[in-house]
Amino acid sequence: MTLVLVVAGCGSGTKTVDRHAVEQGAKDALAKKVGRPPQSISCPKNLDAKVGASERCRLSDRGFTVGMTVTVTKVHGGGVTYTVAVDKQ
């Protein structure tokens, strides 16, 4: 699934996507795909706003936890497009 989020700058000048925005964006996209959001998604840090950057996150729902990978596919204007791939159980 593909998502678009807003990029923010941090003190070092590196542009990132806030981890909370990534978590919420992934929850919203999964809700559209399967009819409801997972109970939680947790990403350990902000996502670098550069093509190819990726972050491993955890999805928890109904007593199980699986990994997922968020990967930036495009940087444009004030945002990024990224994909979310949930690991198979």
PyMOL CGO cylinders between C-alpha atoms (Angstrom):
from pymol import cmd
from pymol.cgo import CYLINDER

trace = [
    CYLINDER, 0.00, 0.00, 0.00, 1.21, 3.51, -0.79, 0.3, 1, 1, 1, 1, 1, 1,
    CYLINDER, 1.21, 3.51, -0.79, 0.85, 6.54, 1.50, 0.3, 1, 1, 1, 1, 1, 1,
    CYLINDER, 0.85, 6.54, 1.50, 1.73, 10.25, 1.29, 0.3, 1, 1, 1, 1, 1, 1,
    CYLINDER, 1.73, 10.25, 1.29, 2.91, 12.23, 4.32, 0.3, 1, 1, 1, 1, 1, 1,
    CYLINDER, 2.91, 12.23, 4.32, 4.32, 15.68, 5.10, 0.3, 1, 1, 1, 1, 1, 1,
    CYLINDER, 4.32, 15.68, 5.10, 8.07, 16.15, 5.62, 0.3, 1, 1, 1, 1, 1, 1,
    CYLINDER, 8.07, 16.15, 5.62, 9.46, 18.12, 8.55, 0.3, 1, 1, 1, 1, 1, 1,
    CYLINDER, 9.46, 18.12, 8.55, 12.97, 19.40, 9.17, 0.3, 1, 1, 1, 1, 1, 1,
    CYLINDER, 12.97, 19.40, 9.17, 14.88, 18.54, 12.30, 0.3, 1, 1, 1, 1, 1, 1,
    CYLINDER, 14.88, 18.54, 12.30, 17.72, 20.42, 14.01, 0.3, 1, 1, 1, 1, 1, 1,
    CYLINDER, 17.72, 20.42, 14.01, 20.49, 18.74, 12.00, 0.3, 1, 1, 1, 1, 1, 1,
    CYLINDER, 20.49, 18.74, 12.00, 18.96, 19.90, 8.71, 0.3, 1, 1, 1, 1, 1, 1,
    CYLINDER, 18.96, 19.90, 8.71, 17.92, 16.38, 7.76, 0.3, 1, 1, 1, 1, 1, 1,
    CYLINDER, 17.92, 16.38, 7.76, 14.34, 16.17, 6.57, 0.3, 1, 1, 1, 1, 1, 1,
    CYLINDER, 14.34, 16.17, 6.57, 12.28, 13.45, 8.23, 0.3, 1, 1, 1, 1, 1, 1,
    CYLINDER, 12.28, 13.45, 8.23, 8.75, 12.20, 8.60, 0.3, 1, 1, 1, 1, 1, 1,
    CYLINDER, 8.75, 12.20, 8.60, 7.70, 12.11, 12.24, 0.3, 1, 1, 1, 1, 1, 1,
    CYLINDER, 7.70, 12.11, 12.24, 7.36, 8.51, 13.45, 0.3, 1, 1, 1, 1, 1, 1,
    CYLINDER, 7.36, 8.51, 13.45, 3.92, 9.23, 14.88, 0.3, 1, 1, 1, 1, 1, 1,
    CYLINDER, 3.92, 9.23, 14.88, 2.74, 10.44, 11.46, 0.3, 1, 1, 1, 1, 1, 1,
    CYLINDER, 2.74, 10.44, 11.46, 4.11, 7.25, 9.88, 0.3, 1, 1, 1, 1, 1, 1,
    CYLINDER, 4.11, 7.25, 9.88, 2.33, 5.13, 12.50, 0.3, 1, 1, 1, 1, 1, 1,
    CYLINDER, 2.33, 5.13, 12.50, -0.99, 6.94, 12.01, 0.3, 1, 1, 1, 1, 1, 1,
    CYLINDER, -0.99, 6.94, 12.01, -0.70, 6.93, 8.22, 0.3, 1, 1, 1, 1, 1, 1,
    CYLINDER, -0.70, 6.93, 8.22, -0.08, 3.18, 8.22, 0.3, 1, 1, 1, 1, 1, 1,
    CYLINDER, -0.08, 3.18, 8.22, -3.04, 2.61, 10.58, 0.3, 1, 1, 1, 1, 1, 1,
    CYLINDER, -3.04, 2.61, 10.58, -5.32, 4.68, 8.33, 0.3, 1, 1, 1, 1, 1, 1,
    CYLINDER, -5.32, 4.68, 8.33, -4.21, 2.85, 5.19, 0.3, 1, 1, 1, 1, 1, 1,
    CYLINDER, -4.21, 2.85, 5.19, -4.69, -0.56, 6.79, 0.3, 1, 1, 1, 1, 1, 1,
    CYLINDER, -4.69, -0.56, 6.79, -8.15, 0.49, 7.99, 0.3, 1, 1, 1, 1, 1, 1,
    CYLINDER, -8.15, 0.49, 7.99, -9.12, 1.31, 4.40, 0.3, 1, 1, 1, 1, 1, 1,
    CYLINDER, -9.12, 1.31, 4.40, -7.72, -1.99, 3.16, 0.3, 1, 1, 1, 1, 1, 1,
    CYLINDER, -7.72, -1.99, 3.16, -9.15, -4.39, 5.78, 0.3, 1, 1, 1, 1, 1, 1,
    CYLINDER, -9.15, -4.39, 5.78, -12.06, -2.40, 7.19, 0.3, 1, 1, 1, 1, 1, 1,
    CYLINDER, -12.06, -2.40, 7.19, -10.58, -1.42, 10.57, 0.3, 1, 1, 1, 1, 1, 1,
    CYLINDER, -10.58, -1.42, 10.57, -7.27, -0.15, 11.94, 0.3, 1, 1, 1, 1, 1, 1,
    CYLINDER, -7.27, -0.15, 11.94, -4.91, -2.40, 13.88, 0.3, 1, 1, 1, 1, 1, 1,
    CYLINDER, -4.91, -2.40, 13.88, -4.75, -1.82, 17.64, 0.3, 1, 1, 1, 1, 1, 1,
    CYLINDER, -4.75, -1.82, 17.64, -1.28, -0.30, 17.40, 0.3, 1, 1, 1, 1, 1, 1,
    CYLINDER, -1.28, -0.30, 17.40, 1.69, 0.36, 15.16, 0.3, 1, 1, 1, 1, 1, 1,
    CYLINDER, 1.69, 0.36, 15.16, 5.01, 1.29, 16.70, 0.3, 1, 1, 1, 1, 1, 1,
    CYLINDER, 5.01, 1.29, 16.70, 8.00, 2.71, 14.81, 0.3, 1, 1, 1, 1, 1, 1,
    CYLINDER, 8.00, 2.71, 14.81, 11.25, 3.30, 16.73, 0.3, 1, 1, 1, 1, 1, 1,
    CYLINDER, 11.25, 3.30, 16.73, 12.31, 6.59, 15.08, 0.3, 1, 1, 1, 1, 1, 1,
    CYLINDER, 12.31, 6.59, 15.08, 11.47, 9.20, 12.46, 0.3, 1, 1, 1, 1, 1, 1,
    CYLINDER, 11.47, 9.20, 12.46, 11.70, 8.13, 8.82, 0.3, 1, 1, 1, 1, 1, 1,
    CYLINDER, 11.70, 8.13, 8.82, 14.37, 9.87, 6.70, 0.3, 1, 1, 1, 1, 1, 1,
    CYLINDER, 14.37, 9.87, 6.70, 12.78, 11.75, 3.81, 0.3, 1, 1, 1, 1, 1, 1,
    CYLINDER, 12.78, 11.75, 3.81, 14.94, 10.31, 1.05, 0.3, 1, 1, 1, 1, 1, 1,
    CYLINDER, 14.94, 10.31, 1.05, 14.11, 7.74, -1.61, 0.3, 1, 1, 1, 1, 1, 1,
    CYLINDER, 14.11, 7.74, -1.61, 15.02, 4.24, -0.46, 0.3, 1, 1, 1, 1, 1, 1,
    CYLINDER, 15.02, 4.24, -0.46, 15.05, 5.06, 3.25, 0.3, 1, 1, 1, 1, 1, 1,
    CYLINDER, 15.05, 5.06, 3.25, 13.19, 2.44, 5.26, 0.3, 1, 1, 1, 1, 1, 1,
    CYLINDER, 13.19, 2.44, 5.26, 12.11, 1.77, 8.80, 0.3, 1, 1, 1, 1, 1, 1,
    CYLINDER, 12.11, 1.77, 8.80, 11.08, -1.46, 10.54, 0.3, 1, 1, 1, 1, 1, 1,
    CYLINDER, 11.08, -1.46, 10.54, 7.95, -1.08, 12.65, 0.3, 1, 1, 1, 1, 1, 1,
    CYLINDER, 7.95, -1.08, 12.65, 5.72, -3.41, 14.69, 0.3, 1, 1, 1, 1, 1, 1,
    CYLINDER, 5.72, -3.41, 14.69, 2.01, -3.95, 14.18, 0.3, 1, 1, 1, 1, 1, 1,
    CYLINDER, 2.01, -3.95, 14.18, 0.04, -5.37, 17.12, 0.3, 1, 1, 1, 1, 1, 1,
    CYLINDER, 0.04, -5.37, 17.12, -3.55, -6.53, 16.87, 0.3, 1, 1, 1, 1, 1, 1,
    CYLINDER, -3.55, -6.53, 16.87, -5.78, -9.07, 18.60, 0.3, 1, 1, 1, 1, 1, 1,
    CYLINDER, -5.78, -9.07, 18.60, -2.97, -10.74, 20.52, 0.3, 1, 1, 1, 1, 1, 1,
    CYLINDER, -2.97, -10.74, 20.52, -0.40, -11.05, 17.76, 0.3, 1, 1, 1, 1, 1, 1,
    CYLINDER, -0.40, -11.05, 17.76, 2.53, -8.89, 16.68, 0.3, 1, 1, 1, 1, 1, 1,
    CYLINDER, 2.53, -8.89, 16.68, 4.13, -8.81, 13.23, 0.3, 1, 1, 1, 1, 1, 1,
    CYLINDER, 4.13, -8.81, 13.23, 6.82, -6.70, 11.67, 0.3, 1, 1, 1, 1, 1, 1,
    CYLINDER, 6.82, -6.70, 11.67, 6.31, -4.26, 8.86, 0.3, 1, 1, 1, 1, 1, 1,
    CYLINDER, 6.31, -4.26, 8.86, 8.61, -2.20, 6.66, 0.3, 1, 1, 1, 1, 1, 1,
    CYLINDER, 8.61, -2.20, 6.66, 7.96, 1.38, 5.63, 0.3, 1, 1, 1, 1, 1, 1,
    CYLINDER, 7.96, 1.38, 5.63, 9.99, 2.48, 2.56, 0.3, 1, 1, 1, 1, 1, 1,
    CYLINDER, 9.99, 2.48, 2.56, 10.14, 5.95, 0.97, 0.3, 1, 1, 1, 1, 1, 1,
    CYLINDER, 10.14, 5.95, 0.97, 9.45, 5.74, -2.77, 0.3, 1, 1, 1, 1, 1, 1,
    CYLINDER, 9.45, 5.74, -2.77, 9.26, 9.44, -3.71, 0.3, 1, 1, 1, 1, 1, 1,
    CYLINDER, 9.26, 9.44, -3.71, 10.09, 12.82, -2.19, 0.3, 1, 1, 1, 1, 1, 1,
    CYLINDER, 10.09, 12.82, -2.19, 8.06, 15.72, -3.55, 0.3, 1, 1, 1, 1, 1, 1,
    CYLINDER, 8.06, 15.72, -3.55, 7.47, 19.28, -2.40, 0.3, 1, 1, 1, 1, 1, 1,
    CYLINDER, 7.47, 19.28, -2.40, 6.69, 19.13, 1.31, 0.3, 1, 1, 1, 1, 1, 1,
    CYLINDER, 6.69, 19.13, 1.31, 5.93, 15.44, 1.47, 0.3, 1, 1, 1, 1, 1, 1,
    CYLINDER, 5.93, 15.44, 1.47, 6.98, 11.88, 0.77, 0.3, 1, 1, 1, 1, 1, 1,
    CYLINDER, 6.98, 11.88, 0.77, 5.26, 8.88, -0.72, 0.3, 1, 1, 1, 1, 1, 1,
    CYLINDER, 5.26, 8.88, -0.72, 6.04, 5.58, 0.93, 0.3, 1, 1, 1, 1, 1, 1,
    CYLINDER, 6.04, 5.58, 0.93, 4.92, 1.98, 0.90, 0.3, 1, 1, 1, 1, 1, 1,
    CYLINDER, 4.92, 1.98, 0.90, 4.02, -0.23, 3.84, 0.3, 1, 1, 1, 1, 1, 1,
    CYLINDER, 4.02, -0.23, 3.84, 4.66, -3.97, 3.66, 0.3, 1, 1, 1, 1, 1, 1,
    CYLINDER, 4.66, -3.97, 3.66, 3.38, -6.12, 6.52, 0.3, 1, 1, 1, 1, 1, 1,
    CYLINDER, 3.38, -6.12, 6.52, 5.31, -9.35, 7.14, 0.3, 1, 1, 1, 1, 1, 1,
    CYLINDER, 5.31, -9.35, 7.14, 3.44, -12.58, 6.51, 0.3, 1, 1, 1, 1, 1, 1,
    CYLINDER, 3.44, -12.58, 6.51, 2.57, -14.62, 9.58, 0.3, 1, 1, 1, 1, 1, 1,
]
cmd.load_cgo(trace, "trace")
